[in-house]
Amino acid sequence: MSSTLKKPLYKDLTFQVVAAMLLGIAFGFIAPELAASFKVLGDIFLKLIKTAVAPLVFFTVVHGIASAGDIKRVGKVGWRALVYFEVLSTLALAIGLLWGNLIGIGSGMHGAHASSAASAAASAAVAKGHAPTSTMDFIYGIFPDNFVGAFAGGQLLQVLVIAVLFGFALLALKQERREVIEDGLNRVSECFFEFINLIMKFAPLGAFGSVAYAVGSNGSAVLMSLANLVLMFYVAVAFFLFVVLGAVCRLSGFSFLRFLAYIKDEIFIVLGTASSESALPRLLQKLERFGCSKQSVGLVLPTGYAFNLDGTLLYMSLSVLFIANAYGVPLGWEQQLGILAIMLVTSKGAAAVSGGSFVVFAATVTAIGVLPVEGLALLFGVYRFMSMAMAACNTIGNSVATVVVAKWAGEFTEQHARDEYARVLGRAPTAAL
């Protein structure tokens, strides 16, 4: 941590992206026509980041399933965790959609995009041409007929199917054989995460090009709408944390605010890095000391990083509505519920590394086939601001999930929690945790 604190400010990626955005805004106002031509920088970055989506999904989901240990041990804790994940994930998406519809997120940009409306409509028409024509076509298209082809074609849902089947096949192997494969996958996964980190070094250039193009093409209207998106997203995250998770904690017999104080160090680490993965090693140890059994921590927490990304789901639902409203693409409730179902699946591939959520969101927008992909360039400009709250929400949500599922499965020791509160907070709770 000390090396991180001593790192010069200009080397920090968040600082670089913010500086690039400010330069892009200034450039867009000073030379709007020239700035609009810098859209290519944002497009190139999006192409680079899309190369990461299929392997990113595969490694994340396989690791989440393999962390269970074996198929039998999935039973007691696993089914409870999956039920909890799906209920909370659905709630997060529903809150995002309801909030986005209530405030009409992105609608203030509709008039500002009149000049690019034809381009947006053309993009939507092309996307529709590649979309499945019926529900059965969509279901049939989820299942791959070629292992390599699903990765080469960037078919996210097919890669998910392969990853799930591969993960369970891995669990079916004998321990000694499985360890060799898991070790190899982990090594490749580490290398791939470095590959993603290398791509993310180009984020400032992508942000500069995207924001310069957006401001040069649309003026100040785009800035106001994007600022409103960030603010409304933070409001949605705060509501989910303090109302939804607060109620879940109360029903489970422990205080949400006291628990937040217990994991506050890990939350600040996540806020600083904009990556929930940065706190995972510390949380694995801390939640076990808190009273959760080693089995429940080892199963629920890592799996939650692949299957329970509440902050990411809030981001995806709000952002889809933002693009639709900004480009004047009407979405009825049936279409929105259909998109919600797709995002429940595709969000399982949103890795905990910085930028992973945007990669999966970009793939989802493409897969939906009804929204103009130009909207991705706009959203990328403010992604870093939103990713901090997103990563913190994901981390807190999975930490709460681990405690709730452990208590539900009878694998939680309250006395350990009291001892930890006394050690870390300086006082133990008098009655309920």
SULCOR-V810209 format. One record per backbone hydrogen bond with DSSP energy under -1.0 kcal/mol. NH is the residue of the N-H (numbers start at 1). CO is the residue of the C=O. Records with the same first field share a line. If there is no record, write none. Layout:
NH=CO  CO
//
This chain:
5=1
6=2
11=8
12=9
16=12
17=13
18=14
19=15
20=16
21=17
22=18
23=19
24=20
25=21
26=22
27=23
28=24
29=25
30=26
31=27
35=31
36=32
38=35
39=36
41=38
43=39
44=40
45=41
46=42
47=43
48=44
49=45
50=46
52=49
53=50
56=52
57=53
58=54
59=55
60=56
61=57
62=58
63=59
64=60
65=61
66=62
67=63
68=65
69=66
75=72
78=74
79=75
81=77
82=78
83=79
84=80
85=81
86=82
87=83
88=84
89=85
90=86
91=87
92=88
93=89
94=90
95=91
96=92
97=93
98=94
99=95
100=96
101=97
102=98
103=99
105=100
107=104
109=106
110=107
113=109
114=111
117=114
120=116
121=117
122=118
123=119
124=120
125=121
126=122
127=123
128=124
129=125
131=128
138=134
139=135
140=136
141=137
150=146
152=148
153=149
155=150
156=154
159=155
160=156
161=157
162=158
163=159
164=160
165=161
166=162
167=163
168=164
169=165
170=166
171=167
172=168
178=174
179=175
181=177
182=178
183=179
184=180
185=181
186=182
187=183
188=184
189=185
190=186
191=187
192=188
193=189
194=190
195=191
196=192
197=193
198=194
199=195
200=196
202=199
203=200
206=202
207=203
208=204
209=205
210=206
211=207
212=208
213=209
214=210
215=211
216=212
217=213
218=214
219=215
224=220
225=221
226=222
227=223
228=224
229=225
230=226
231=227
232=228
233=229
234=230
235=231
236=232
237=233
238=234
239=235
240=236
241=237
242=238
243=239
244=239
245=240
247=243
248=244
249=245
250=246
251=247
252=248
253=250
254=249
255=433
259=255
260=256
261=257
262=258
263=259
267=263
268=264
269=265
270=266
271=267
272=268
273=269
274=270
277=352
278=275
279=276
280=277
283=279
284=280
285=281
286=282
287=283
289=285
290=286
291=288
292=287
293=411
297=293
298=294
299=295
300=296
301=297
303=299
304=300
305=301
306=303
307=303
308=304
313=309
314=310
315=311
316=312
317=313
318=314
319=315
320=316
321=317
322=318
323=319
324=320
325=321
326=322
327=323
329=324
336=332
337=333
338=334
339=335
340=336
341=337
342=338
343=339
344=340
346=342
347=343
348=345
349=346
350=347
356=353
359=355
360=356
361=357
362=358
363=359
364=360
365=361
366=362
367=363
368=364
369=365
375=372
376=373
379=375
380=376
382=379
383=380
386=382
387=383
390=386
391=387
392=388
393=389
394=390
395=391
396=392
397=393
398=394
399=395
400=396
401=397
402=398
403=399
404=400
405=401
406=402
407=403
408=404
409=405
411=406
413=291
417=413
418=414
419=415
420=416
421=417
422=418
423=419
424=420
425=421
427=421
//
